[in-house]
Amino acid sequence: MTIIANKTKLALISAAALTLGACAGTYTGPVEVTRFVAEDTSALGKGSIAVAIRSDEGSDSEVLDAIYTRAILAELEQLGYTASLEGEPGQQAFASVSTRFISRGGGNSATGVSIGGRTGTFGTGLGIGLGLALGGGSKDREATTMEVRITSQETGEALWEGRAEIITSVDSKYSVATENARALAAALFSDFPGGNGETVQLSVDQLERTP
């Protein structure tokens, strides 16, 4: 009886240690995506397009803007668009990326990375926060949100609008700007254009690509 009890106690201690280790580990949540699509999708995924991201005044804003712009353009080109470097593009992609810090000790703060075009009334659901879980553990979190709105250069009408958000611990691979931008852009434009008003969640494993 004593031997069995000791073994059981040891097993419980080991299980508790594993649980605590997992809770204290690095956290990377799924990417949650919400999209709104115009009734006529015939113009999407073709022609020339430019990405516009308005810089904040932070010292590293230009670097961050360039990282997120490249990630968005890479996805748009995969869809069939041609990046417009000169002249007037057929479509414009207005992008907004922001990061907010979530303290596990309580209290949140928001830090803007870059602000793009206004979302207007098309896809008004983008104005609300997404309901992603923060995960377990004691490490602080970062929630990064990417919004992109594609409009016709000729008419100014919105053709497509999407928002992607990911929550990670501050030591996650996906808290680094390059990986963060790539994952958010890949999720945002996955299965493009998607269903109007749909919300989906994608794990980072689903978004990994072989070069």
GROMACS elastic network, one bead per residue, 0.5 to 0.9 nm:
[ bonds ]
;  ai    aj funct       b0    kb
    1     4     6  0.52335   500
    1     5     6  0.61534   500
    1     6     6  0.86720   500
    2     5     6  0.51020   500
    2     6     6  0.61857   500
    2     7     6  0.86427   500
    3     6     6  0.51849   500
    3     7     6  0.62002   500
    3     8     6  0.85885   500
    4     7     6  0.51454   500
    4     8     6  0.61281   500
    4     9     6  0.85797   500
    5     8     6  0.50896   500
    5     9     6  0.61338   500
    5    10     6  0.86096   500
    6     9     6  0.50082   500
    6    10     6  0.61027   500
    6    11     6  0.85665   500
    7    10     6  0.50397   500
    7    11     6  0.61486   500
    7    12     6  0.86130   500
    8    11     6  0.50765   500
    8    12     6  0.62076   500
    8    13     6  0.86454   500
    9    12     6  0.51058   500
    9    13     6  0.62059   500
    9    14     6  0.86409   500
   10    13     6  0.50912   500
   10    14     6  0.61540   500
   10    15     6  0.85698   500
   11    14     6  0.50946   500
   11    15     6  0.60888   500
   11    16     6  0.85075   500
   12    15     6  0.50795   500
   12    16     6  0.60650   500
   12    17     6  0.85566   500
   13    16     6  0.50638   500
   13    17     6  0.61433   500
   13    18     6  0.86533   500
   14    17     6  0.50610   500
   14    18     6  0.62227   500
   14    19     6  0.86043   500
   15    18     6  0.51145   500
   15    19     6  0.61616   500
   15    20     6  0.86270   500
   16    19     6  0.50316   500
   16    20     6  0.61417   500
   16    21     6  0.85245   500
   17    20     6  0.51235   500
   17    21     6  0.60761   500
   17    22     6  0.86026   500
   18    21     6  0.50203   500
   18    22     6  0.61667   500
   18    23     6  0.85840   500
   19    22     6  0.51646   500
   19    23     6  0.61715   500
   19    24     6  0.86220   500
   20    23     6  0.50470   500
   20    24     6  0.61273   500
   20    25     6  0.85730   500
   20   137     6  0.79593   500
   21    24     6  0.51680   500
   21    25     6  0.61154   500
   21   137     6  0.86578   500
   22    25     6  0.51023   500
   22    26     6  0.81423   500
   22   136     6  0.82903   500
   22   137     6  0.74321   500
   23    26     6  0.82893   500
   23    27     6  0.86074   500
   23   135     6  0.83947   500
   23   136     6  0.52329   500
   23   138     6  0.70668   500
   23   139     6  0.88141   500
   24    27     6  0.86425   500
   24   136     6  0.76600   500
   24   138     6  0.57607   500
   24   139     6  0.66728   500
   25   136     6  0.88489   500
   25   137     6  0.67672   500
   25   138     6  0.84879   500
   25   139     6  0.78139   500
   25   169     6  0.86822   500
   26   137     6  0.83458   500
   26   139     6  0.77335   500
   26   168     6  0.79165   500
   26   169     6  0.59064   500
   26   170     6  0.81012   500
   26   171     6  0.63366   500
   26   172     6  0.57295   500
   26   173     6  0.88527   500
   27   134     6  0.86746   500
   27   135     6  0.70216   500
   27   136     6  0.79710   500
   27   137     6  0.80245   500
   27   139     6  0.83014   500
   27   141     6  0.83111   500
   27   167     6  0.82183   500
   27   168     6  0.53848   500
   27   170     6  0.83914   500
   27   171     6  0.80906   500
   27   172     6  0.63175   500
   28   135     6  0.84333   500
   28   166     6  0.78792   500
   28   167     6  0.64618   500
   28   169     6  0.64669   500
   28   172     6  0.63209   500
   28   173     6  0.81879   500
   28   174     6  0.70687   500
   28   175     6  0.86349   500
   28   203     6  0.87730   500
   28   204     6  0.79340   500
   29   132     6  0.79435   500
   29   133     6  0.77156   500
   29   134     6  0.75653   500
   29   135     6  0.73776   500
   29   166     6  0.61536   500
   29   167     6  0.53533   500
   29   168     6  0.57986   500
   29   169     6  0.87426   500
   29   203     6  0.71628   500
   29   204     6  0.78511   500
   30   132     6  0.80786   500
   30   165     6  0.83615   500
   30   166     6  0.61311   500
   30   167     6  0.74501   500
   30   168     6  0.88682   500
   30   201     6  0.60908   500
   30   202     6  0.54098   500
   30   204     6  0.62095   500
   31   132     6  0.85281   500
   31   164     6  0.63347   500
   31   165     6  0.54602   500
   31   167     6  0.77416   500
   31   183     6  0.78649   500
   31   184     6  0.68819   500
   31   187     6  0.66844   500
   31   188     6  0.86038   500
   31   200     6  0.82597   500
   31   201     6  0.55098   500
   31   202     6  0.52085   500
   31   203     6  0.61855   500
   31   204     6  0.71401   500
   32   130     6  0.73496   500
   32   131     6  0.84624   500
   32   132     6  0.72608   500
   32   163     6  0.81079   500
   32   164     6  0.54952   500
   32   165     6  0.53698   500
   32   166     6  0.66145   500
   32   187     6  0.79953   500
   32   188     6  0.85870   500
   32   199     6  0.69842   500
   32   200     6  0.57559   500
   32   202     6  0.65013   500
   32   203     6  0.88204   500
   33   130     6  0.86166   500
   33   162     6  0.70680   500
   33   163     6  0.55848   500
   33   165     6  0.66710   500
   33   184     6  0.88104   500
   33   187     6  0.69344   500
   33   188     6  0.60454   500
   33   198     6  0.80466   500
   33   199     6  0.54170   500
   33   200     6  0.52879   500
   33   201     6  0.61780   500
   33   202     6  0.79953   500
   34   125     6  0.82750   500
   34   126     6  0.73401   500
   34   130     6  0.86789   500
   34   161     6  0.85032   500
   34   162     6  0.56370   500
   34   163     6  0.53275   500
   34   164     6  0.66092   500
   34   188     6  0.80434   500
   34   196     6  0.87183   500
   34   197     6  0.66160   500
   34   198     6  0.56564   500
   34   200     6  0.66269   500
   34   201     6  0.89826   500
   35   123     6  0.75892   500
   35   125     6  0.89572   500
   35   126     6  0.82373   500
   35   160     6  0.75082   500
   35   161     6  0.57138   500
   35   163     6  0.64419   500
   35   164     6  0.87528   500
   35   188     6  0.80928   500
   35   193     6  0.79841   500
   35   194     6  0.68768   500
   35   195     6  0.69608   500
   35   196     6  0.60593   500
   35   197     6  0.54759   500
   35   198     6  0.58101   500
   35   199     6  0.67770   500
   35   200     6  0.89745   500
   36   122     6  0.76303   500
   36   123     6  0.54022   500
   36   124     6  0.89492   500
   36   125     6  0.86739   500
   36   126     6  0.88386   500
   36   159     6  0.85852   500
   36   160     6  0.58424   500
   36   161     6  0.51658   500
   36   162     6  0.62206   500
   36   193     6  0.84996   500
   36   194     6  0.80665   500
   36   195     6  0.71062   500
   36   198     6  0.73147   500
   37    40     6  0.82341   500
   37    41     6  0.74389   500
   37   122     6  0.89494   500
   37   123     6  0.81647   500
   37   158     6  0.85468   500
   37   159     6  0.63056   500
   37   161     6  0.65414   500
   37   162     6  0.85686   500
   37   193     6  0.68475   500
   37   194     6  0.74687   500
   37   195     6  0.67977   500
   37   197     6  0.74458   500
   38    41     6  0.62775   500
   38   122     6  0.87388   500
   38   158     6  0.71284   500
   38   159     6  0.50786   500
   38   160     6  0.60158   500
   38   161     6  0.87356   500
   38   196     6  0.75520   500
   39   159     6  0.83038   500
   39   196     6  0.85819   500
   40    43     6  0.76389   500
   40    44     6  0.88071   500
   40   159     6  0.77563   500
   41    44     6  0.54916   500
   41    45     6  0.87913   500
   41   159     6  0.71060   500
   41   160     6  0.84030   500
   41   193     6  0.80403   500
   42    45     6  0.83280   500
   42    46     6  0.87382   500
   43    46     6  0.62897   500
   43    47     6  0.79640   500
   43   152     6  0.86073   500
   43   159     6  0.80445   500
   44    47     6  0.83022   500
   44    79     6  0.87887   500
   44    80     6  0.88104   500
   44    81     6  0.84338   500
   44   150     6  0.87878   500
   44   159     6  0.73406   500
   44   160     6  0.80877   500
   44   192     6  0.89910   500
   44   193     6  0.77439   500
   45    76     6  0.73512   500
   45    77     6  0.83767   500
   45    78     6  0.88429   500
   45    79     6  0.53323   500
   45    80     6  0.50691   500
   45    81     6  0.54335   500
   45   192     6  0.84234   500
   45   193     6  0.84803   500
   46    49     6  0.85284   500
   46    79     6  0.77215   500
   46    80     6  0.53049   500
   46    82     6  0.74144   500
   47    80     6  0.76268   500
   47    81     6  0.53854   500
   47    82     6  0.60050   500
   47    83     6  0.87043   500
   47    89     6  0.79728   500
   47    90     6  0.62056   500
   47    91     6  0.76379   500
   48    81     6  0.56710   500
   48    83     6  0.57240   500
   48    84     6  0.54413   500
   48    88     6  0.85322   500
   48    89     6  0.50885   500
   48    90     6  0.51916   500
   48    91     6  0.63602   500
   48    92     6  0.86347   500
   49    73     6  0.86873   500
   49    76     6  0.82800   500
   49    81     6  0.64303   500
   49    82     6  0.61580   500
   49    83     6  0.53498   500
   49    84     6  0.53223   500
   49    85     6  0.88355   500
   49    88     6  0.87014   500
   49    89     6  0.51037   500
   49    90     6  0.58979   500
   49    92     6  0.54453   500
   49    93     6  0.69238   500
   49   150     6  0.88223   500
   50    73     6  0.81185   500
   50    82     6  0.86279   500
   50    83     6  0.60292   500
   50    84     6  0.52473   500
   50    85     6  0.74061   500
   50    88     6  0.86019   500
   50    89     6  0.61683   500
   50    90     6  0.83775   500
   50    91     6  0.67219   500
   50    92     6  0.50972   500
   50    93     6  0.59978   500
   50    94     6  0.84476   500
   51    69     6  0.66175   500
   51    72     6  0.77683   500
   51    73     6  0.71069   500
   51    83     6  0.83883   500
   51    84     6  0.85895   500
   51    92     6  0.60997   500
   51    94     6  0.59367   500
   51    95     6  0.69279   500
   51   150     6  0.89913   500
   52    69     6  0.79558   500
   52    92     6  0.73111   500
   52    93     6  0.61830   500
   52    95     6  0.61119   500
   52    96     6  0.88897   500
   52   116     6  0.64468   500
   52   117     6  0.75955   500
   53    65     6  0.66074   500
   53    66     6  0.88639   500
   53    68     6  0.88235   500
   53    69     6  0.73725   500
   53    93     6  0.87490   500
   53    94     6  0.63755   500
   53    95     6  0.53354   500
   53    96     6  0.65510   500
   53    97     6  0.85683   500
   53   114     6  0.64785   500
   53   115     6  0.61686   500
   53   117     6  0.75910   500
   54    65     6  0.80487   500
   54    94     6  0.88627   500
   54    95     6  0.81763   500
   54    96     6  0.80332   500
   54   114     6  0.59976   500
   54   115     6  0.52088   500
   54   116     6  0.51676   500
   54   117     6  0.78972   500
   55    58     6  0.81954   500
   55    61     6  0.59699   500
   55    62     6  0.64774   500
   55    64     6  0.89753   500
   55    65     6  0.68325   500
   55   113     6  0.77421   500
   55   114     6  0.52115   500
   55   115     6  0.64913   500
   55   116     6  0.81932   500
   56    59     6  0.86269   500
   56    60     6  0.89519   500
   56    61     6  0.58605   500
   56    62     6  0.81616   500
   56   112     6  0.72132   500
   56   113     6  0.66238   500
   56   114     6  0.55195   500
   56   115     6  0.70448   500
   57    60     6  0.84061   500
   57    61     6  0.66934   500
   57    62     6  0.88696   500
   58    61     6  0.51484   500
   58    62     6  0.82255   500
   58   112     6  0.89394   500
   58   113     6  0.81259   500
   59    62     6  0.76094   500
   59    63     6  0.87060   500
   60    63     6  0.54029   500
   60    64     6  0.63310   500
   60    65     6  0.86416   500
   60   113     6  0.88797   500
   61    64     6  0.50850   500
   61    65     6  0.59152   500
   61    66     6  0.85086   500
   61   113     6  0.63689   500
   61   114     6  0.69561   500
   62    65     6  0.50389   500
   62    66     6  0.61720   500
   62    67     6  0.86926   500
   62   114     6  0.89106   500
   63    66     6  0.52128   500
   63    67     6  0.63646   500
   63    68     6  0.88706   500
   64    67     6  0.50758   500
   64    68     6  0.62579   500
   64    69     6  0.84134   500
   64   113     6  0.70638   500
   64   114     6  0.79579   500
   64   177     6  0.70897   500
   64   178     6  0.86529   500
   65    68     6  0.53297   500
   65    69     6  0.58948   500
   65    70     6  0.85018   500
   65    97     6  0.85759   500
   65   113     6  0.76251   500
   65   114     6  0.65778   500
   66    69     6  0.50609   500
   66    70     6  0.60807   500
   66    71     6  0.86320   500
   67    70     6  0.53511   500
   67    71     6  0.64068   500
   67    72     6  0.88495   500
   67   177     6  0.71635   500
   67   178     6  0.62398   500
   67   181     6  0.69332   500
   67   182     6  0.88323   500
   68    71     6  0.50832   500
   68    72     6  0.62001   500
   68    73     6  0.85599   500
   68    95     6  0.88505   500
   68    97     6  0.79444   500
   68   146     6  0.89653   500
   68   177     6  0.79110   500
   68   178     6  0.76433   500
   68   180     6  0.86846   500
   68   181     6  0.52782   500
   68   182     6  0.77440   500
   68   185     6  0.81790   500
   69    72     6  0.52031   500
   69    73     6  0.60546   500
   69    74     6  0.84887   500
   69    95     6  0.81690   500
   69   181     6  0.85919   500
   70    73     6  0.51228   500
   70    74     6  0.60000   500
   70    75     6  0.87021   500
   70   181     6  0.86306   500
   70   182     6  0.88109   500
   71    74     6  0.51908   500
   71    75     6  0.65247   500
   71    76     6  0.88162   500
   71   178     6  0.81464   500
   71   181     6  0.58802   500
   71   182     6  0.53521   500
   71   183     6  0.86908   500
   71   184     6  0.85879   500
   71   185     6  0.60958   500
   71   186     6  0.81360   500
   72    75     6  0.53204   500
   72    76     6  0.62692   500
   72    77     6  0.87110   500
   72    95     6  0.86301   500
   72   148     6  0.87368   500
   72   181     6  0.79076   500
   72   182     6  0.78736   500
   72   184     6  0.88118   500
   72   185     6  0.55048   500
   72   186     6  0.81500   500
   72   189     6  0.87098   500
   73    77     6  0.60479   500
   73    78     6  0.85064   500
   73    81     6  0.86532   500
   73    82     6  0.88142   500
   73    83     6  0.68971   500
   73   185     6  0.89059   500
   74    77     6  0.52701   500
   74    78     6  0.63183   500
   74    79     6  0.88609   500
   74    83     6  0.89698   500
   74   182     6  0.89254   500
   74   185     6  0.85920   500
   75    79     6  0.64335   500
   75    81     6  0.89431   500
   75   182     6  0.88147   500
   75   185     6  0.66442   500
   75   186     6  0.65024   500
   75   189     6  0.67172   500
   75   190     6  0.87838   500
   76    79     6  0.50701   500
   76    80     6  0.66421   500
   76    81     6  0.55487   500
   76    82     6  0.77871   500
   76    83     6  0.80735   500
   76   189     6  0.77857   500
   77    80     6  0.51459   500
   77    82     6  0.58374   500
   77    83     6  0.69301   500
   78    81     6  0.72521   500
   79   189     6  0.83239   500
   79   192     6  0.77227   500
   83    89     6  0.83248   500
   84    87     6  0.71731   500
   84    88     6  0.74494   500
   84    89     6  0.56451   500
   84    90     6  0.85782   500
   85    88     6  0.87139   500
   85    89     6  0.84301   500
   86    89     6  0.80458   500
   88    91     6  0.86320   500
   88   153     6  0.81128   500
   89    92     6  0.68785   500
   89   153     6  0.68548   500
   90   151     6  0.89236   500
   90   152     6  0.64918   500
   90   153     6  0.53695   500
   90   154     6  0.70961   500
   91   150     6  0.67342   500
   91   151     6  0.56452   500
   91   154     6  0.79028   500
   91   156     6  0.87755   500
   92   149     6  0.79714   500
   92   150     6  0.55540   500
   92   151     6  0.53417   500
   92   152     6  0.65284   500
   92   153     6  0.62030   500
   92   156     6  0.88891   500
   93   116     6  0.89561   500
   93   117     6  0.84475   500
   93   148     6  0.62323   500
   93   149     6  0.54483   500
   93   151     6  0.65334   500
   94   115     6  0.88694   500
   94   116     6  0.52703   500
   94   118     6  0.78725   500
   94   119     6  0.86753   500
   94   147     6  0.81041   500
   94   148     6  0.55390   500
   94   149     6  0.51578   500
   94   150     6  0.64303   500
   94   151     6  0.80759   500
   95   114     6  0.81045   500
   95   115     6  0.69025   500
   95   117     6  0.64142   500
   95   118     6  0.89603   500
   95   146     6  0.72246   500
   95   147     6  0.55971   500
   95   149     6  0.65487   500
   95   150     6  0.88308   500
   96   113     6  0.80803   500
   96   114     6  0.56901   500
   96   117     6  0.71745   500
   96   118     6  0.87095   500
   96   145     6  0.79368   500
   96   146     6  0.57289   500
   96   147     6  0.50180   500
   96   148     6  0.64479   500
   96   149     6  0.88812   500
   97   112     6  0.71802   500
   97   113     6  0.56603   500
   97   114     6  0.52013   500
   97   115     6  0.63068   500
   97   116     6  0.77868   500
   97   144     6  0.71510   500
   97   145     6  0.55600   500
   97   147     6  0.63465   500
   97   148     6  0.87644   500
   98   110     6  0.78565   500
   98   111     6  0.64469   500
   98   114     6  0.61965   500
   98   115     6  0.75475   500
   98   143     6  0.83025   500
   98   144     6  0.56981   500
   98   145     6  0.53835   500
   98   146     6  0.67572   500
   98   147     6  0.89122   500
   99   110     6  0.62613   500
   99   111     6  0.53138   500
   99   112     6  0.58818   500
   99   113     6  0.63713   500
   99   142     6  0.66399   500
   99   143     6  0.55832   500
   99   145     6  0.63526   500
   99   146     6  0.89786   500
  100   108     6  0.71798   500
  100   109     6  0.56339   500
  100   111     6  0.52661   500
  100   112     6  0.76095   500
  100   141     6  0.85449   500
  100   142     6  0.57791   500
  100   143     6  0.53238   500
  100   144     6  0.65059   500
  100   145     6  0.86146   500
  101   107     6  0.87214   500
  101   108     6  0.56841   500
  101   109     6  0.51834   500
  101   110     6  0.60102   500
  101   111     6  0.73561   500
  101   140     6  0.76059   500
  101   141     6  0.60893   500
  101   143     6  0.65405   500
  101   144     6  0.88712   500
  101   170     6  0.88585   500
  102   105     6  0.86488   500
  102   106     6  0.75914   500
  102   107     6  0.67128   500
  102   109     6  0.66976   500
  102   110     6  0.85695   500
  102   134     6  0.89452   500
  102   140     6  0.59598   500
  102   142     6  0.57669   500
  102   143     6  0.73121   500
  103   106     6  0.52275   500
  103   107     6  0.56594   500
  103   108     6  0.58670   500
  103   109     6  0.83218   500
  103   138     6  0.89783   500
  103   139     6  0.79055   500
  103   141     6  0.63474   500
  103   142     6  0.85564   500
  104   107     6  0.78115   500
  104   108     6  0.89231   500
  104   137     6  0.83443   500
  104   138     6  0.58688   500
  104   139     6  0.63041   500
  104   140     6  0.50842   500
  104   141     6  0.71950   500
  105   138     6  0.80064   500
  105   139     6  0.89810   500
  105   140     6  0.79303   500
  112   115     6  0.73097   500
  115   118     6  0.86162   500
  116   119     6  0.88752   500
  116   147     6  0.83469   500
  116   148     6  0.81520   500
  116   149     6  0.89490   500
  117   120     6  0.88133   500
  117   148     6  0.84759   500
  117   149     6  0.75938   500
  118   149     6  0.83984   500
  119   122     6  0.67551   500
  119   123     6  0.76265   500
  119   124     6  0.76631   500
  119   126     6  0.79563   500
  119   127     6  0.83487   500
  119   147     6  0.86472   500
  119   148     6  0.85161   500
  119   149     6  0.67929   500
  119   161     6  0.80173   500
  120   123     6  0.79802   500
  120   124     6  0.73692   500
  121   124     6  0.52718   500
  122   125     6  0.86087   500
  122   126     6  0.89619   500
  122   158     6  0.68598   500
  122   160     6  0.85808   500
  122   161     6  0.76425   500
  123   126     6  0.60143   500
  123   127     6  0.83516   500
  123   160     6  0.86270   500
  123   161     6  0.66714   500
  123   162     6  0.81872   500
  123   196     6  0.88774   500
  123   197     6  0.75556   500
  124   127     6  0.58303   500
  124   128     6  0.82352   500
  125   128     6  0.59295   500
  125   129     6  0.88899   500
  125   197     6  0.80452   500
  126   129     6  0.75928   500
  126   130     6  0.86831   500
  126   147     6  0.82451   500
  126   161     6  0.85263   500
  126   162     6  0.75235   500
  126   163     6  0.65372   500
  129   132     6  0.89119   500
  130   164     6  0.87940   500
  130   165     6  0.73503   500
  132   135     6  0.88817   500
  132   165     6  0.82290   500
  132   166     6  0.78148   500
  132   167     6  0.73677   500
  133   136     6  0.89890   500
  133   167     6  0.80191   500
  134   141     6  0.75152   500
  134   167     6  0.67119   500
  134   168     6  0.79598   500
  134   169     6  0.89212   500
  135   167     6  0.87842   500
  135   168     6  0.87665   500
  136   139     6  0.86423   500
  137   140     6  0.86302   500
  139   169     6  0.60446   500
  139   170     6  0.72534   500
  139   171     6  0.84232   500
  140   168     6  0.84748   500
  140   169     6  0.56782   500
  140   170     6  0.60448   500
  140   171     6  0.88100   500
  141   167     6  0.65489   500
  141   168     6  0.54365   500
  141   170     6  0.55176   500
  141   171     6  0.88112   500
  142   166     6  0.81387   500
  142   167     6  0.55805   500
  142   168     6  0.54699   500
  142   169     6  0.61407   500
  142   170     6  0.61009   500
  142   175     6  0.72028   500
  143   165     6  0.68223   500
  143   166     6  0.56367   500
  143   168     6  0.65991   500
  143   169     6  0.88610   500
  143   175     6  0.88612   500
  144   164     6  0.82695   500
  144   165     6  0.55668   500
  144   166     6  0.55594   500
  144   167     6  0.65415   500
  144   168     6  0.85484   500
  144   175     6  0.84687   500
  144   180     6  0.80231   500
  144   184     6  0.85680   500
  145   163     6  0.70021   500
  145   164     6  0.56746   500
  145   166     6  0.67503   500
  145   167     6  0.89612   500
  145   184     6  0.79646   500
  146   162     6  0.82167   500
  146   163     6  0.56230   500
  146   164     6  0.52259   500
  146   165     6  0.63644   500
  146   181     6  0.83805   500
  146   184     6  0.66941   500
  146   185     6  0.77308   500
  146   188     6  0.81888   500
  147   161     6  0.75186   500
  147   162     6  0.57026   500
  147   164     6  0.64952   500
  147   165     6  0.87695   500
  147   188     6  0.84748   500
  148   160     6  0.82375   500
  148   161     6  0.57578   500
  148   162     6  0.54990   500
  148   163     6  0.65583   500
  148   164     6  0.89484   500
  148   188     6  0.84834   500
  149   158     6  0.70304   500
  149   159     6  0.77890   500
  149   160     6  0.59107   500
  149   162     6  0.65321   500
  149   163     6  0.88356   500
  150   157     6  0.86155   500
  150   158     6  0.59646   500
  150   159     6  0.56450   500
  150   160     6  0.51766   500
  150   161     6  0.61778   500
  150   162     6  0.89181   500
  151   154     6  0.87623   500
  151   155     6  0.80862   500
  151   156     6  0.57078   500
  151   157     6  0.53777   500
  151   159     6  0.52911   500
  151   160     6  0.70788   500
  151   161     6  0.87355   500
  152   155     6  0.54993   500
  152   157     6  0.54802   500
  152   158     6  0.65344   500
  152   159     6  0.67975   500
  153   156     6  0.54088   500
  153   157     6  0.79567   500
  154   157     6  0.82409   500
  155   158     6  0.87989   500
  158   161     6  0.74242   500
  160   193     6  0.74445   500
  160   196     6  0.89644   500
  162   188     6  0.65045   500
  162   189     6  0.83019   500
  163   184     6  0.89517   500
  163   188     6  0.66379   500
  164   184     6  0.59828   500
  164   185     6  0.78501   500
  164   187     6  0.70131   500
  164   188     6  0.56332   500
  165   184     6  0.69563   500
  166   174     6  0.87396   500
  166   180     6  0.83345   500
  166   183     6  0.87578   500
  166   184     6  0.73517   500
  167   174     6  0.89655   500
  167   175     6  0.85494   500
  168   171     6  0.79247   500
  168   172     6  0.60464   500
  168   173     6  0.86534   500
  168   174     6  0.68597   500
  168   175     6  0.63286   500
  169   172     6  0.53836   500
  169   173     6  0.89983   500
  169   174     6  0.86597   500
  169   175     6  0.72587   500
  170   173     6  0.86474   500
  170   174     6  0.87231   500
  170   175     6  0.60101   500
  170   176     6  0.87180   500
  171   174     6  0.83167   500
  171   175     6  0.67663   500
  171   176     6  0.84965   500
  172   175     6  0.53020   500
  172   176     6  0.74918   500
  173   176     6  0.58731   500
  173   179     6  0.68351   500
  173   180     6  0.79930   500
  174   177     6  0.73663   500
  174   178     6  0.80533   500
  174   179     6  0.51257   500
  174   181     6  0.84357   500
  174   182     6  0.89594   500
  174   183     6  0.76416   500
  174   204     6  0.86906   500
  175   178     6  0.85545   500
  175   179     6  0.71732   500
  175   180     6  0.57036   500
  176   179     6  0.56397   500
  176   180     6  0.57909   500
  176   181     6  0.84253   500
  177   181     6  0.58184   500
  177   182     6  0.83936   500
  178   181     6  0.53185   500
  178   182     6  0.62369   500
  178   183     6  0.87228   500
  179   182     6  0.51118   500
  179   183     6  0.61050   500
  179   184     6  0.85382   500
  180   183     6  0.53369   500
  180   184     6  0.61468   500
  180   185     6  0.85315   500
  181   184     6  0.53061   500
  181   185     6  0.60150   500
  181   186     6  0.83919   500
  182   185     6  0.53265   500
  182   186     6  0.59759   500
  182   187     6  0.85343   500
  182   207     6  0.88452   500
  183   186     6  0.51583   500
  183   187     6  0.61046   500
  183   188     6  0.84740   500
  183   204     6  0.67370   500
  183   207     6  0.64005   500
  183   208     6  0.78958   500
  184   187     6  0.52207   500
  184   188     6  0.59771   500
  184   189     6  0.86779   500
  185   188     6  0.50267   500
  185   189     6  0.62187   500
  185   190     6  0.83634   500
  186   189     6  0.55469   500
  186   190     6  0.58969   500
  186   207     6  0.63492   500
  186   208     6  0.87579   500
  187   190     6  0.51407   500
  187   191     6  0.86869   500
  187   201     6  0.84969   500
  187   202     6  0.67633   500
  187   203     6  0.88824   500
  187   204     6  0.85950   500
  187   206     6  0.88875   500
  187   207     6  0.66655   500
  188   191     6  0.87226   500
  188   192     6  0.81741   500
  189   192     6  0.51851   500
  189   193     6  0.70008   500
  189   194     6  0.82130   500
  190   193     6  0.78099   500
  190   194     6  0.77141   500
  190   207     6  0.86133   500
  191   194     6  0.55511   500
  192   195     6  0.85248   500
  193   196     6  0.84111   500
  194   197     6  0.87911   500
  194   198     6  0.74379   500
  195   198     6  0.54044   500
  195   199     6  0.86217   500
  202   205     6  0.81707   500
  202   206     6  0.63526   500
  202   207     6  0.73454   500
  203   206     6  0.53211   500
  203   207     6  0.68097   500
  204   207     6  0.50217   500
  204   208     6  0.64444   500
  205   208     6  0.53928   500
  205   209     6  0.89027   500
  206   209     6  0.83714   500
